[in-house]
Amino acid sequence: VYEQSSDSGSVGCLPDRREPLPPVRVFVLTRAVNGVLVSAAHETAPYLGTPEFEDELVRLVRSFLESTPSGAVR
C-alpha cells in the first residue's frame, strides 16, 4: 500500500496524492483503521463485513487524507 523512502523518511504517494504522506500521518491513520477493525471484531459487531461498514471506513480514510494537517498551508 505504501513504501518508505530512504531519503526523506516520507511514505510513498497514494493514487490521488502528489506528495508523500509523512510517517506520523500514516501511523495515525493506520492505527485509527486498525482500532475500528479490532473493536468491531472484539465486540462482534453485526455490521462487520457489510458494505455499510466498509463505506464508513473508506469515508474515514478519505476524510483524513483530504484534511490539511495543522500548520500546513493549502
NORSULGI-V686512 format. One record per residue. N is the residue number from 1. SS is DSSP state (h for helix, s for strand, l for the rest). PHI is phi in whole degrees, 0 to 359 (999 if undefined). OMEGA is omega as a letter, one per 20 degrees, with the letter a starting at -180 (NA if undefined). Layout:
# NORSULGI-V686512
n=N ss=SS phi=PHI omega=OMEGA
n=N ss=SS phi=PHI omega=OMEGA
This chain:
# NORSULGI-V686512
n=1 ss=l phi=999 omega=r
n=2 ss=l phi=219 omega=a
n=3 ss=l phi=225 omega=a
n=4 ss=s phi=281 omega=r
n=5 ss=l phi=267 omega=a
n=6 ss=l phi=285 omega=a
n=7 ss=l phi=285 omega=a
n=8 ss=l phi=255 omega=a
n=9 ss=l phi=82 omega=r
n=10 ss=l phi=278 omega=a
n=11 ss=s phi=258 omega=a
n=12 ss=l phi=307 omega=a
n=13 ss=l phi=291 omega=r
n=14 ss=l phi=266 omega=a
n=15 ss=l phi=311 omega=a
n=16 ss=l phi=259 omega=a
n=17 ss=l phi=245 omega=r
n=18 ss=l phi=266 omega=a
n=19 ss=l phi=256 omega=r
n=20 ss=l phi=290 omega=r
n=21 ss=s phi=277 omega=r
n=22 ss=l phi=295 omega=a
n=23 ss=h phi=305 omega=a
n=24 ss=h phi=294 omega=r
n=25 ss=h phi=291 omega=r
n=26 ss=h phi=296 omega=r
n=27 ss=h phi=301 omega=a
n=28 ss=h phi=297 omega=a
n=29 ss=h phi=295 omega=a
n=30 ss=h phi=294 omega=r
n=31 ss=h phi=290 omega=r
n=32 ss=h phi=295 omega=a
n=33 ss=h phi=295 omega=r
n=34 ss=h phi=299 omega=r
n=35 ss=h phi=299 omega=r
n=36 ss=h phi=296 omega=a
n=37 ss=h phi=294 omega=r
n=38 ss=h phi=296 omega=r
n=39 ss=h phi=298 omega=a
n=40 ss=h phi=297 omega=r
n=41 ss=h phi=290 omega=a
n=42 ss=h phi=296 omega=a
n=43 ss=l phi=273 omega=a
n=44 ss=l phi=44 omega=r
n=45 ss=l phi=299 omega=a
n=46 ss=l phi=294 omega=a
n=47 ss=l phi=266 omega=r
n=48 ss=l phi=301 omega=a
n=49 ss=l phi=89 omega=r
n=50 ss=l phi=274 omega=r
n=51 ss=h phi=301 omega=r
n=52 ss=h phi=297 omega=r
n=53 ss=h phi=297 omega=r
n=54 ss=h phi=299 omega=r
n=55 ss=h phi=300 omega=r
n=56 ss=h phi=292 omega=r
n=57 ss=h phi=295 omega=r
n=58 ss=h phi=297 omega=r
n=59 ss=h phi=297 omega=r
n=60 ss=h phi=301 omega=a
n=61 ss=h phi=294 omega=a
n=62 ss=h phi=298 omega=r
n=63 ss=h phi=299 omega=r
n=64 ss=h phi=297 omega=a
n=65 ss=h phi=290 omega=r
n=66 ss=h phi=278 omega=a
n=67 ss=l phi=282 omega=r
n=68 ss=l phi=261 omega=r
n=69 ss=l phi=300 omega=r
n=70 ss=l phi=301 omega=a
n=71 ss=l phi=91 omega=a
n=72 ss=l phi=274 omega=r
n=73 ss=l phi=255 omega=r
n=74 ss=l phi=278 omega=NA
